[in-house]
Amino acid sequence: MPASKRLPPFERIHAPRQQRGRERQDALIRAGLHLTSTRHWDDVKVGDIAAEIGCSIGTFYTRFHTKAAYFEVLVDLVTQAMQAASSAFFAAPERALETEHEFLERWVALGLQSFTRHRGLYATAVIELRRKSAEEALQSPLLRFRESSRAQFLHAMARWPRWRGDSAQEQLLFAFQLLQGVLINAVLTNPGPLYLQDPALQGQLTAVLARYLGVQQQPASAIRRKA
């Protein structure tokens, strides 16, 4: 669908008029989110979604125009949830008490959590984004989330004076690209040797980014004593 004609998420569905219909619609959405937490979107059939909540395939189509429209609703909802989690992370009071290394470690953890949850849905959304025209891509909630996350990361790092110059900002942008590249590759193919669900991946990613950025590990208590 051309970007200019792309419908808002809930205009792609048949709006229910009764409470029972709204509950069934919400249940179908939850079913899709649950199924895509462990399966790729192409492996999820309409029959699987309907069976998840014990309804018929016909009931699915009384609520959603097409499977593609249903997919777009799920992507919108997932990116909204990811944006809310990201904004809450950057606004949390504990950010002001962290060292650079602690911040990087927790920022990496946020990225891993975001990509791991509903990774089957996310993988398809990434592939679909590559197929869109430049105009259509600008309307993608996934792309808007990525741009917002990048801006939030730059703003958070700028609290340390050494990250406020142009060259420092360019280095941070590449660090963001490095993390995104590893996570997107893991979502699409999960090639290993460290897999997306491997707890060791967080530590290794943090170590790589810290080394590239020249961030030393130092306890927050030491920083506070100096202050």
TAHU-V597100 format. One record per pair of residues at least 24 apart in sequence whose ideal C-beta (glycine too) atoms are under 10 Angstrom apart, sorted by the first residue. I is the first residue (numbers start at 1). GAP is how many residues later the second one is. Records with the same first field share a line. If there is no record, write none. Layout:
I=GAP / GAP
This chain:
1=67 / 68 / 71 / 131 / 135 / 138
2=131 / 133 / 134 / 137
3=129 / 130 / 131 / 132 / 133 / 134 / 135 / 136 / 137
4=131 / 132 / 135
5=134
6=66 / 130 / 133 / 134
7=58 / 62 / 65
8=64 / 65 / 68
9=60 / 63 / 64 / 65 / 66 / 67 / 68 / 71 / 132
10=63 / 66
11=54 / 58 / 62
12=52 / 53 / 54 / 56 / 57 / 58 / 59 / 60 / 61 / 64
13=49 / 50 / 51 / 52 / 56 / 57 / 59 / 60
14=47 / 48 / 49 / 50 / 51 / 55
15=48
16=46 / 47
21=38 / 41 / 42
22=41
23=30
24=29 / 31 / 35 / 36 / 38 / 39
25=34 / 35 / 37 / 38 / 39 / 48
26=27 / 37
27=25 / 26 / 27 / 28 / 36
28=24 / 25 / 27 / 31 / 32 / 35 / 36 / 42 / 45 / 46
29=24 / 34 / 35 / 41 / 44 / 45 / 48
30=47
31=24 / 29
32=28 / 32 / 35 / 38 / 39 / 41 / 42 / 45 / 46 / 86 / 89
33=41 / 44 / 45 / 48 / 84 / 85 / 88
34=84
35=39 / 83 / 85 / 86
36=35 / 38 / 39 / 42 / 81 / 82 / 83 / 84 / 85 / 86 / 87 / 88 / 89
37=79 / 80 / 81 / 82 / 83 / 84
38=80 / 81 / 82
39=79 / 80 / 81 / 82
40=79 / 80 / 81 / 82 / 83 / 84 / 87 / 147 / 148
41=26 / 30 / 33 / 34 / 77 / 79 / 80 / 81 / 82 / 83 / 84 / 86 / 87
42=78 / 81 / 82 / 85
43=77 / 81
44=26 / 27 / 30 / 76 / 77 / 80
46=24
68=60
71=50 / 53 / 54 / 57
72=53 / 56 / 68 / 69
74=44 / 47 / 50 / 51
75=43 / 46 / 47 / 49 / 50 / 53 / 54 / 65 / 66 / 67
76=65 / 66
77=41 / 44 / 64
78=36 / 39 / 40 / 43 / 44 / 47 / 63 / 64 / 67
79=35 / 42 / 43 / 46 / 61 / 62 / 63 / 64 / 65 / 66 / 67 / 69
80=61 / 65
81=33 / 36 / 37
82=28 / 29 / 31 / 32 / 33 / 35 / 36 / 40 / 59 / 60 / 63 / 64 / 66 / 67
83=31 / 58 / 61 / 62 / 65 / 66 / 69
85=25 / 28 / 29 / 32
86=24 / 25 / 28 / 59 / 62 / 63 / 66 / 67
87=61 / 62 / 65
89=24 / 25 / 60 / 63 / 67
90=59 / 61 / 62 / 63 / 65 / 66
91=61 / 65
94=126
95=61 / 64
96=63
97=123 / 124 / 126 / 127
98=58 / 61 / 122 / 125
99=61 / 116 / 117 / 118 / 119 / 120 / 121 / 122 / 123 / 124 / 125
100=57 / 59 / 60 / 62 / 63 / 110 / 113 / 114 / 115 / 116 / 117 / 118 / 123
101=105 / 106 / 108 / 109 / 112 / 114 / 115 / 116 / 117 / 118 / 119
102=104 / 113 / 115 / 116 / 117 / 118 / 121
103=50 / 53 / 54 / 56 / 57 / 112 / 117
104=49 / 53 / 71 / 75 / 101 / 102 / 103 / 105 / 106 / 109 / 111 / 113
105=97 / 98 / 100 / 101 / 102 / 104 / 105 / 110 / 112
106=96 / 100
107=42 / 45 / 46 / 49 / 50 / 68 / 69 / 72 / 98 / 99 / 102
108=71 / 74 / 75 / 93 / 94 / 95 / 96 / 97 / 98 / 99 / 100 / 101 / 102
109=93 / 94 / 96 / 97
110=39 / 43
111=38 / 42 / 65 / 68 / 69 / 71 / 72 / 91 / 94
112=67 / 70 / 71 / 74 / 84 / 85 / 86 / 87 / 89 / 90 / 93
113=89
114=31 / 35 / 69
115=64 / 65 / 67 / 68 / 69 / 71 / 72 / 81
116=67 / 70 / 71 / 80 / 81 / 85
118=69
119=64 / 67 / 68 / 69 / 71 / 77 / 78
120=67
121=66
122=61 / 62 / 65 / 66
123=61 / 63 / 64 / 65 / 66 / 67
124=63 / 64
125=62
126=58 / 61 / 62
127=60 / 61
146=30 / 34 / 38
149=27 / 30 / 31
150=26 / 27 / 30
151=25
153=26
157=56 / 58
160=55
162=51 / 52
163=50
168=45
171=41 / 42 / 43
172=37 / 41
174=38 / 39
175=33 / 34 / 35 / 37 / 38 / 40
176=33
178=27 / 30 / 31 / 34
179=26 / 27 / 29 / 30
182=26 / 27
